[in-house]
Amino acid sequence: MTGLFADLAVAALTGARWYAGKGRPVRLVGIAPLAWTAAPGDAALPAGLRGVRPVLVTVAHDDVDPPDIDIYQFLVTFRPTGGQDDPAGALGTCRDPDVTGSGEEVLVVDATRDPEAMRVALQALARAGGDRRDAPPSPPARTGTVHDHLLFPLPQVDLTPHPFEGQQSNSSVFFGDHLVLKVFRRLGIGRNPDIAVHAALSREAGVGVARLYGWADAQWVDDGTELSADLAMLVERFPGARDGWDLAGSRCRAGEDFSTEAAELGAALRRVHAGLAARFPTATEPASRVAAAMVARLERACRMAPELAPYAPGLTDILTASTDRQLPIQHIHGDFHLGQALRVSDAQDGTHWRIIDFEGEPMVPLAERWRPDSPWRDVAGLIRSIRYASSAPAGDSDAPAREAWAHRAQQAFLAAYCDGAPDPDDLDVLRAYIVDKAVYEVVYEVRNRPAWAGIPLRAVAELAGSRGDRDFQLPSTRRDGPTPTGEENQD
């Protein structure tokens, strides 16, 4: 049955892999079509396409008071109905002139799954220099404006589009071997840190991030309030690159050492942190305030995952072990794990790491992702990630070897990041961040993959048992539960 775009929006949203509210009640608040990427009748449209545009869908989750309000971006294209087979990404049919630009019934398709639509989107970005605008009044009009920014000309190579098929909290489209367009799905009001960091660091040689070619942002009015958000970014792709999660896991299973690569990754993270400190604000924060926030998160986590409660006293001791100092804080990666690093080989620079995806934790509001934090949070994230990569099923005879493999890699990473032996006081801070990360992992696994909860619970038990140990280096990696196949939040 054909209806309005709103009739299919909620069903399409709740079934999307990138929808963050799975399992929560959802209520549609509003639909906001933005300016056309290519309007119906545009000469840039190939036969069979009846327009390409971003549409914002605002929903409310009423399981909290006040309700959580989220804005999601649908980048859609429209095709005629009546074909024998629906194309990949088909969302359903609708007759909604406000969205489709026509009174006819059309098939709505996720444009990131439609290669012809993505060629049109890339052409729009390549023509950057002005606003896309659908009405003559000054922006933002009813449909708002979309502005394209291009920092470098696109490479003159094969840029055939094809979607990334993995699990993501956004949607990525590859253009040949050279470019990747990340389409942001859950939008935050304001500048996305992924764009800001790449814009600041990608021109710097030796920092180790991808080149940012361009991005698109939007401005619109909602209930009299002018809003803006980033919609997408176009960055360099590294053909033949291997992500750190896949590389580390395969090395561990083969019994091959990962210490050299881990040390190089530690040095790469140190360079990125130095670049961020030079280009974004820095400050200090009382360690007592940081510890109090971690203790509060632990208390909430114990309510959500009662399995944590027996370990709470020992974990609290660790979280409050170093509260009489000022912690340097700055902009950080915010969601660093092995899946956020690519092992790249090229003729000019040899084999090295590139760190990607500076959006921060996708489940956290944008304002919080911009909040400065200690670089030790990123270090703790990678240390925990190495442990996940080394995880073995309970009773696995290879568990001691995997434990030794992970310990060597962790120590090599940490020593390279610190450019020497870490200070004992810094280790206290690091251990607190490791606890904070492991507690987060327990809640995530209990809610999403209960069979895996033994992995972070084992680390929590060992950490709680090590309280007060000033000789602490890194907790061991013995664990229970099945072998994971990927990061819990890999993006």
Stockholm file with secondary structure:
# STOCKHOLM 1.0

chainA/1-491         MTGLFADLAVAALTGARWYAGKGRPVRLVGIAPLAWTAAPGDAALPAGLRGVRPVLVTVAHDDVDPPDIDIYQFLVTFRPTGGQDDPAGALGTCRDPDVTGSGEEVLVVDATRDPEAMRVALQALARAGGDRRDAPPSPPARTGTVHDHLLFPLPQVDLTPHPFEGQQSNSSVFFGDHLVLKVFRRLGIGRNPDIAVHAALSREAGVGVARLYGWADAQWVDDGTELSADLAMLVERFPGARDGWDLAGSRCRAGEDFSTEAAELGAALRRVHAGLAARFPTATEPASRVAAAMVARLERACRMAPELAPYAPGLTDILTASTDRQLPIQHIHGDFHLGQALRVSDAQDGTHWRIIDFEGEPMVPLAERWRPDSPWRDVAGLIRSIRYASSAPAGDSDAPAREAWAHRAQQAFLAAYCDGAPDPDDLDVLRAYIVDKAVYEVVYEVRNRPAWAGIPLRAVAELAGSRGDRDFQLPSTRRDGPTPTGEENQD
#=GR chainA/1-491 SS CCBCHHHHHHHHHHTSTTCSCTTSCCEEEEEEECCCSBCTTCTTSCTTCCCEEEEEEEEEETTSSSCEEEEEEEEEEEEESCCSSCCTTEEEEECCHHHHSSSSCEEEEEGGGCHHHHHHHHHHHHTCSSEEESSSSSSSCTTCEEEEEESSCCCSSCCCEEECCSCCSSEEEEETTTEEEEECCEECSBCCHHHHHHHHHTTSTTSCCCCEEEEEEEEEEETTEEEEEEEEEEEECCTTCEEHHHHHHHHHHHTCCCHHHHHHHHHHHHHHHHHHHHHSCCEEEEHHHHHHHHHHHHHHHHHHCGGGGGGHHHHHHHHTSSCSSEEEEBCCCSSCSGGGEEEEEETTTEEEEEECCTTCCTTSCHHHHTSCBCTHHHHHHHHHHHHHHTCCCTTCTTHHHHHHHHHHHHHHHHHHHHTSSCCHHHHHHHHHHHHHHHHHHHHHHHHHCGGGTHHHHHHHHHHHHTTTCTTCCCCCCCCCSCCCSSCTTCC
#=GC SS_cons         CCBCHHHHHHHHHHTSTTCSCTTSCCEEEEEEECCCSBCTTCTTSCTTCCCEEEEEEEEEETTSSSCEEEEEEEEEEEEESCCSSCCTTEEEEECCHHHHSSSSCEEEEEGGGCHHHHHHHHHHHHTCSSEEESSSSSSSCTTCEEEEEESSCCCSSCCCEEECCSCCSSEEEEETTTEEEEECCEECSBCCHHHHHHHHHTTSTTSCCCCEEEEEEEEEEETTEEEEEEEEEEEECCTTCEEHHHHHHHHHHHTCCCHHHHHHHHHHHHHHHHHHHHHSCCEEEEHHHHHHHHHHHHHHHHHHCGGGGGGHHHHHHHHTSSCSSEEEEBCCCSSCSGGGEEEEEETTTEEEEEECCTTCCTTSCHHHHTSCBCTHHHHHHHHHHHHHHTCCCTTCTTHHHHHHHHHHHHHHHHHHHHTSSCCHHHHHHHHHHHHHHHHHHHHHHHHHCGGGTHHHHHHHHHHHHTTTCTTCCCCCCCCCSCCCSSCTTCC
//
